[in-house]
Amino acid sequence: MTKPLVAVFSGAGISTDSGIPDYRGPNGLWRREPEAEKLVTYEYYMTDPEIRRRSWRMRRENRASAVEPNAAHRAVAELERSGVPVRVITQNVDGLHQLAGMPARKVLELHGSARSVVCTECGARGPMEEALARLDAGEEDPACLACGGIQKSATVMFGQQLDPVVLGEALAISKACTVFVAVGSSLQVQPAAGLVGVAADNGAHLVIVNAEPTPYDERAHEVVREPIGTALPRLLPGLVRQFGG
């Protein structure tokens, strides 16, 4: 029997058990600190040196390297290791799917990665930890070592477009998958959230795992409200058995 292609679309909610706050939930960062959104808005970041300094301080205080995968990330990686074709499409920038054991080539990071930095002038890339080490040494706004340009995290900030290549690959997976599991996402940010509708339109079995209602709940075959860390380890093996794994 042919094994199903399982697409896991993950949002901030999958990482809250790892200590990373979500953004749009009832207690999300943007609701608690609306001004914080400026720190990840491209126009503010590029034109206001104080915003840049605050943004770097935020990344220094919330180092991605300090967090670990949780049971939900591990459940996805374990499913892939069992031989089931799994692809992860994530809105997250924390790299926790890869740390849990998912091969990097099977993870599409729609919004980039907070574990790297990129120069806005020459495009040079490097590890985030190297940039943060310069903050530890006293720099407030570490410039690109190659050209002196403004550096930023290798994430897609508000006001920037998604990488069309990554988005195209995510679209192809959404069209081809047998099962599409949307987990920990408010499904409000387009065009990423639209992948859910693409999967449903192409016949995928749609499961939504999220604490709060989403705009796509009515299209889902199953909506799960229980905590993600307990829901995914239970849910994923059952779906594979149901659809031919």
N, C-alpha and C positions, 0 to 999 in steps of 0.2 A: 504494500500500500504506500502511495506517495506521501511523503511527509509534508505538512503544511509549511508555508512561509509565514512566519510570525513577525509582524512589525510591532515594535514597542515604541510608542510615542510618549516621551517623558517630559514633564514640566517640573517646576520648582518643588512641588509637593513630594516628589520621590526622594528629595534630599533633605527634607526637614528633620528626619530622624538622625541625620549626620550632623545636625547643628547649624545647617544653613537655612536662614529664614526665607519664606516665600515672599512674593511681591504683591499679589493682588487678592490674597485671601482675607478673611475678616481681620486677621492680625498682621497682615502683610506689611512689608517695609514701606511701600508707597502710601499706604493709608496712615501709618504711624508717623512717617517723616516725608511729607510731600516734597520738601526741598532736596531730599536725597536724590530725587530723580534727575536733578541738574548734573549730578556728578557723573552720570552715565549718558548724558545727552551731548552729541557730537559738537553742535554749534557752541554751546556753553564751554565745553572742554577746550576747544581749539582757540577760543577768543578771550577767555578769562583765566589768567594765570592762577588766581586764587582758587578757582574751581578745580584746576588741575592739581594744585597742591593738596586740596581737600580730598580729591579722588585718589591720589596716591596714598594719602594717610589711611583712607578707608581700606584700600587693598592691603596695606601693611598690617592693619589691625585685624583683617579678616583673611589671612593667608589661606589660599586654596590648599597649600601643602599640609595644612594643619588638620584637615578633615579626612575622614575615612568612609569607605562605602558602608552601607547598612544592609539589612536583610533583603530589602527590595532589589537593590543593585545586584546582590549576590544571586538572587533567584533568577534574574534575567541571564546572568553569565553562566549559571549552572545549566539552564535550559540549552544554551548554545553548546556547552561542552558535551551535552548528552547526544549531540548529533542532529538536533533539530535546526533547520535553517532559521536563523534569527537575525534581524536587522534592527538596530536602534536608531531612531530619529529623535534627537533631544533638543529641547530649547535651553537646556542647562549649559553652563560654561565651566562646570567644576571638575570635569574629567573623571567622575567617580565610576561611571560605567566601565571605563578602561581599567581603572584601579581594581575593580571587582573581578576582572578577568575577561571582559569582552575584548576581542581583537580590535585594535584601533580602526582597521579597514572596514569593520562592520558597524561602526558608530558614525553617524552623520551629525555633526554639531552645527545646527542651524544658526546659532548665535555666536559661534566661535569658541575660543578657549581662554579662560582667565589664567591658565598656566603658562602663557606666552605673552610676549610684548611685540609690537610692530611699530616701525617708524612710519609716520604719516607722510614723510617726504620721499624717502628712498625705498621704503618697503622692507628694510632689513628686519629680521626676526631674531628673537632670542628668548631664553627662559625668563619667566617672571621673577623667579627667585634671585637671579642676578641683578635685576632692576631694584628689587626690594632690599638687597644687600647694600646697594648704593644709598637708599634711604636710611638704612641702619647706620651708615657711615656719615650721615649728615646732609646728603643732598635732599632737596625738597621736590624737585621736578626733573628727574634724570633724563637728559637729552640723549638722542641716538649717538652712540660712539662712532658710528661710521660717517655720519654727515652733519651731526649737530641738530637735526630736526626734532620735532615734537614726537615723543613716544606715547603710545597708549597701550592698554591691554589689547590682546588680539581677539577682542569680542566685538560683536555688532552693537554699537551704541544706538540709542534713539536718534533718529535722523539719518541713519545709514541704511543702505540696502543690503539684503541678504546676498550671500555669494550665489550667483545664478547657477553655477555648476553643482554646488551642494543641494540647492533647492530642486534642481532638475533630477538629481539622483533620488531625493526623497519622494518626489512626485512619482517616479517610476516604481519605487518600492510600494508606495501606497496603492498604485493601480494593480500591482501584481500579487499582493499578499492575500493569503487565505484568512488570516486572523489579524485584526488591528486592535491593539490594546492601548488606549489613551490613558495615561496614569499621571495624576498629580498636576494637571494643567487646567486652568480656567477656560481654556480654548477660546480666548477672546482676542489673541494677538494674531492678526493676519499678516502675511499669507500663510504662516505656519499652521494655524488652526484649520485652515481650509483643507489640509491634507486628510483630515478626518472625513470630511464630506466626499473627497475623491475616493477614499477607500470604500466607503459605504456605497457610492454610486457604481463601483466596479465589483460589487458582490461580496466584499469582505464581511466576516462576522465581526461586528463592532462591539467592543467592551470598553466601558468608561469607568475608571476607578478614580474617584475624586470626592473629597469631603463635601464640596458645595455643588449645586446644580451648574450645568454648563449649557451653552446654546445647542449642543448636539445630543443631549440626553434622549430626546424623543426618537432619534434615529438609531439609537443603540439597541442591540439585542439584549444587553445586560448592563445594568448600572450598579456599581458596588460602592457603598459608602463607608465600609469598614476601614480601619487604619491600613495604609499602604504596606507597611512592613509585615503585616500578617496576611493581607489579601493576596499579594503577588505570589508568595511561596505556595499558597494553596491553589490559586487560580490557574497559573500557567501550566502545570502538568495536566490538569483536568482538561484544559482547552486542547492541548496536543492529543490527548487520548480521544477526545470527541471528534477531532478533525483528521485523524489518520496517522498520528505519530507513533 
